[in-house]
């Protein structure tokens, strides 16, 4: 029996190497104007738009990357004062819960407030499951961290089909977020 042709061997080698490429290609990202660093699982892109958070109109910059339909995103904005920045956290959480069809009280896992050298801070974590708006595609999961420091506030979220993203990938993204 003749040996496999050289081009077929080369094609199989290329296919095997391609199959080994990582699904998550982690890369550091530093916001040029919002004072945070994070590691995204793919090349991120950014967009800024005006949003209404419970009557407060702000320009929010969203920087996001997508891997297999899962969205990893950081939103950043600035409020007129620290109290309104803290209030924006729950407004963002509720809006995102509505977007995935989850109950308003779903998924709030932690809340904290502190003062750091005169700068007020607050944080809320969430892990909730809902369903796609159009009812197609099954349950969606939102895992996120919402934080206010002074007048700036942030949302760090992963939205994907339920169980589509391994927990260690979600953890890597959320824990890589730092303010400076």
N, C-alpha and C positions, 0 to 999 in steps of 0.2 A: 504494500500500500504506500502510495506516494506521501511525502510529508506535506504539511499544510503550506500553501503558498505564502510567500513573504509578506504580501500586502494584507492578507487576512491576519497574520500574526501582529503586524503593526496596528491594524484596526482594533484588534482585541486589546492590545496594550494601551492604546489611546482611550478606549472605552473604560478599561479598568482604572486608569489614572483619573479620568473624569469622574468616575463613581466615588473616588476617594476625596474629591474636593469638598471642603466643609460647607454645610448648609449655612452656618452662622460664621460670617467673616467679620469678627469683632474689630472695631476701630474707635480710637479716641476722638472725641469731639469737644471743642471748647467754644461756647457761645461767644461771639464777638462783642455782644453788648448786654447780655443778661446775667453775667457773673456766675455761670455754672459750667461744669464739666460732666460728661457722661460717655459711656461706651455703647455705641450702636452696633447691632448685629449685621449691618449692611451699610452701604453709603447712604447717608441721610440727605434729605432736601428740606428747605425751609420756605415758609410762606407766612405773611403777616396779614391779618384781617381784623376788622372791627367786630367785637362781640359784645353782647349784652349779658351781664351777669347780675341778675336780680335788680335791674334798673341802673346798674353802673356800666357805662359804655367805656371799653378799653380796647387798645390795639394789642392783640395777642399774636406773638410769633410762635408758630408750631414748627418744630423740627422733627422729622419722622423718617423711619426706614421700615420697609416691609420685607418679610421673609415668609414665603408660602402662604400668603393671605393674612398673616399676623402682623399687626401694626404696633411698632414700638415708637412712642412719641414723647416729646417734652414740649410743653407749652409754657410760655413765660409772658408776664405782663406786669404793669405797674399801676397801682391804685393811687388816688389822691392822698390817702393817709393809711397808717398801719391798721387801724380798726377795719377799714373797708377791704384791705388786703386779706385780713383774716376771714372776713365774711365771705369773700370770693371763693374760699376753699370749699365751703359747703355748696355754694351755687354751682361750681364746676362739677363737684361730685354728683349732685342731683341731676344736672344736665346730661352727664355721661350715663348715669343709671337709666334715665329715660330713653336715651339713644339705643340702649341694648334691651329695653323692655323689662328692666328689673324694678322691683318695688323700691320706693324712695328710702326705706329704712334698711335695705339689703346691703350687706357687705361692709359695713363700717367696722373696722377691726381695731382701730386705735385712734386716740386723739391726745394731743399734748400741746401745752402752751408753756412758754418760758421767756425769760428776758436774758439777753446775751450782751452784756456791756451797754445797756441802754437801748438795744435793738430788740423789739418784740418779735417773737417767733411763734408759730403755730403749725401743727401738722395733723393730717388725717390720712389713714391708710384704708384701702378698700379692696375687697376680693368678692366679686358678685357674679352671678350667672343670670343671664336673661335670654331673650330670643331675638333673632334678626327682625327688623322692622316689618319686612314684607312677609314674614313667616317662613321664608325659604332658608334652607341651609342649616337648620338646627340651632342648638343653644350657643350663645356667645358668652365668653368670660371676659370680665374687666378686672385687671389687677392694677392698682395704682397707689401712688403716694402724692399727696397734695401738701404743699408747704408754703408758708408765708414767712418772710423775713423782712422786717421793716415795711416799706411800701411795695416791695416786689412780691409776687406770688407765682407759684409753679405747679404744674401737673406733670407727673411722670407716670405714663400708663402703657400697659400692654393690653390690646384688644384682639381676641382671636376666637375661633371656634373652640368650644370647651374641650379641653384635653389635647389641643393641637400643638401647644408649645410645652416642651419639657420644663418642669419646675426649676431646674438649675439654670435654664436660659432666662427665665423671668427674673429669678433672683440675681443673676449676674447683671442684668440691665438695671434693675431698681437699686441695687446696692452700689452701682458705679456712679450714681448721681451725687455730685458734691457741689456745694456752694463755696465761692471764694470771694 
